[in-house]
């Protein structure tokens, strides 16, 4: 149910309703990333309301964030070997979230974290075939490798398939997969005679990494969740 922003801020314990008017007039309040105006309403269960960039509410009662994982971090909440983890990068998130799927330590790019088990299952179970797109910097004979990468491979007992592979610029490939096998893109490139120099995940389903800087994260908006739930 929509309520006046003054009431939402007051109920959240941020300030009085009268003081909330000052916040709104000063442009300190945003709704879904847009600066709000005096007299505006929002739904605290659906909309993201923030004061000075600090989020008051998140969609659907769960927490959903996108991290731009840099190289050198393992995709786990703790590591017995003492390596740096993605949990350290999201330690300022107000909720306890876990990674959705994985990126190996040497890979980078889009990594989702949430406390929503249902969405985690929807994005990671093989039957849902959610696409993931990678940009891969390689060395080797790309022209020879492309037809090999474009057909199924049997590697160590796994049948690995890339949905689409193309050369987007010299030394760089776009690889789209939906399987999500362990180190799948790296293994396929190695089998095709290529050495991976850099691997960046730029898309999961219909959600793009965009210009999010490496090592930083942001909350997903309702439209982001809609894109994810639309599938690959």
C-alpha positions in Angstrom: 0.0 0.0 0.0 1.3 3.4 -0.9 2.0 5.9 1.9 3.4 9.4 2.0 7.2 9.5 2.2 7.0 11.5 5.4 5.2 8.7 7.1 7.6 6.0 5.7 10.6 7.9 7.0 9.0 8.5 10.4 7.9 4.8 10.8 11.5 3.8 9.9 12.7 5.9 12.8 14.7 8.2 10.5 13.1 11.5 11.6 9.8 13.2 12.4 7.3 13.8 9.7 8.0 17.5 9.8 11.7 16.9 9.5 11.1 14.5 6.6 9.6 17.4 4.7 13.0 19.2 5.0 14.8 16.0 3.8 12.5 15.9 0.8 13.0 19.6 -0.1 16.7 19.1 0.2 16.7 16.3 -2.3 18.0 13.8 0.3 15.3 11.2 -0.4 15.2 8.9 -3.4 12.6 6.3 -4.6 14.0 3.6 -6.8 17.1 5.7 -7.4 15.2 8.9 -8.4 15.1 12.0 -6.2 11.7 12.3 -4.6 9.6 15.4 -4.2 7.4 16.7 -1.4 4.0 15.1 -1.4 5.1 11.9 -3.2 4.0 8.5 -2.1 5.7 5.0 -2.3 5.0 1.4 -1.3 7.5 0.4 1.4 7.0 -3.3 0.5 7.7 -2.7 -3.2 9.8 0.4 -3.7 13.3 1.2 -2.6 13.3 4.3 -0.4 16.7 5.7 0.6 17.9 8.7 2.6 21.4 10.0 1.7 21.9 6.8 -0.3 21.0 4.5 2.6 18.3 2.1 1.7 15.3 1.8 4.0 13.4 -1.0 2.3 14.1 -3.7 -0.1 11.8 -5.5 -2.5 9.7 -8.6 -1.4 11.3 -8.8 2.1 14.4 -10.4 0.7 17.8 -8.9 -0.1 19.2 -9.1 -3.7 22.5 -7.5 -4.7 24.8 -7.5 -7.7 28.6 -7.6 -7.0 31.3 -6.9 -9.6 33.7 -9.6 -8.4 37.3 -8.8 -9.1 40.0 -11.4 -9.7 41.7 -12.8 -6.6 38.5 -13.5 -4.6 36.9 -16.9 -4.0 33.1 -17.2 -4.3 32.4 -18.4 -0.8 31.4 -17.0 2.5 34.5 -18.4 4.3 37.7 -20.1 3.2 39.8 -22.6 5.1 42.9 -21.5 3.2 42.6 -17.9 4.3 42.0 -16.6 0.8 40.0 -13.4 0.2 36.3 -14.1 -0.2 33.3 -12.3 -1.8 31.8 -12.1 1.7 34.5 -9.5 2.5 33.4 -7.3 -0.4 29.8 -7.3 0.8 30.4 -7.0 4.5 28.5 -3.7 4.6 25.3 -5.3 3.3 22.7 -5.2 6.1 21.6 -8.8 5.5 23.4 -12.1 5.4 23.5 -13.1 1.8 25.0 -16.0 -0.1 26.4 -16.3 -3.7 24.1 -17.5 -6.5 26.4 -19.9 -8.4 30.0 -19.2 -8.6 32.9 -17.5 -10.4 36.4 -19.0 -9.9 39.1 -17.0 -8.2 40.7 -15.9 -11.4 37.4 -14.8 -13.1 35.6 -11.5 -12.6 32.3 -9.8 -13.3 28.6 -10.2 -12.4 27.9 -12.2 -9.3 24.5 -12.2 -7.6 24.0 -12.7 -3.9 20.8 -13.1 -2.0 19.0 -14.6 1.0 16.2 -15.9 -1.3 16.4 -19.6 -1.6 13.6 -19.8 -4.2 15.4 -17.4 -6.6 18.7 -19.1 -6.0 17.2 -22.5 -7.1 15.5 -20.8 -10.1 18.8 -19.4 -11.3 21.1 -22.3 -10.6 19.1 -25.5 -11.3 20.1 -26.9 -14.7 16.5 -27.4 -15.8 15.9 -23.7 -15.9 18.8 -23.1 -18.4 19.6 -19.5 -17.4 22.0 -18.0 -19.9 25.3 -16.5 -18.7 27.5 -14.4 -21.1 31.2 -14.0 -20.7 33.8 -11.9 -22.5 37.0 -13.8 -22.7 40.4 -12.6 -23.6 42.4 -15.4 -25.2 45.7 -16.1 -26.9 46.1 -18.8 -29.6 44.6 -19.6 -33.0 41.1 -18.2 -32.6 40.0 -19.0 -36.2 40.8 -22.6 -35.6 39.2 -22.7 -32.2 35.8 -21.1 -33.0 34.3 -24.2 -34.8 35.6 -26.4 -32.0 34.0 -24.2 -29.3 30.7 -24.1 -31.2 30.0 -27.8 -30.9 29.7 -30.1 -27.9 32.8 -31.4 -26.1 33.3 -34.5 -23.9 35.8 -33.5 -21.2 36.6 -35.6 -18.1 33.2 -37.2 -18.3 31.3 -34.0 -18.8 29.4 -33.1 -22.0 30.0 -29.3 -22.3 28.1 -27.1 -24.7 28.4 -23.4 -25.5 25.1 -21.9 -26.8 26.9 -19.2 -28.8 30.5 -18.3 -29.4 31.8 -15.3 -31.5 34.9 -13.2 -31.9 33.9 -9.6 -30.8 37.3 -8.0 -31.4 40.9 -9.2 -31.9 41.8 -11.6 -29.0 38.4 -11.4 -27.4 35.5 -13.9 -27.5 31.9 -13.7 -26.4 30.8 -17.0 -25.0 27.2 -17.7 -23.9 26.4 -20.9 -21.9 23.6 -22.2 -19.7 25.1 -25.3 -18.2 27.3 -23.7 -15.5 29.7 -26.6 -15.1 32.8 -26.1 -13.0 35.3 -23.8 -14.9 33.4 -24.7 -18.1 34.5 -21.8 -20.3 38.2 -22.2 -19.3 38.1 -26.0 -19.9 36.5 -25.6 -23.3 38.9 -22.9 -24.4 41.9 -25.1 -23.3 40.5 -28.0 -25.3 40.2 -25.8 -28.3 43.9 -24.8 -28.0 43.3 -21.3 -26.5 44.8 -19.8 -23.3 42.5 -17.7 -21.3 44.0 -14.4 -20.2 41.0 -12.8 -18.7 37.3 -13.9 -18.2 34.5 -11.5 -17.3 30.9 -12.4 -16.8 28.8 -9.5 -18.2 25.3 -11.0 -18.1 23.1 -13.5 -16.2 19.7 -14.1 -17.7 18.5 -10.7 -18.9 20.5 -8.8 -16.2 23.6 -6.9 -17.4 26.7 -6.0 -15.3 26.7 -2.5 -16.8 29.1 0.0 -15.5 29.3 -1.3 -11.9 33.0 -0.9 -10.8 35.1 -3.9 -9.8 34.9 -4.6 -6.1 31.6 -2.7 -5.6 28.0 -3.8 -5.2 24.5 -2.5 -5.5 21.0 -3.5 -4.5 18.8 -4.9 -7.3 15.8 -2.9 -8.2 12.4 -4.3 -8.9 12.9 -4.1 -12.6 16.2 -6.0 -12.2 14.3 -8.8 -10.5 11.7 -8.8 -13.2 14.5 -9.3 -15.8 16.0 -12.2 -13.8 12.6 -13.9 -13.5 12.0 -13.6 -17.2 14.7 -16.2 -17.6 17.4 -16.5 -20.2 
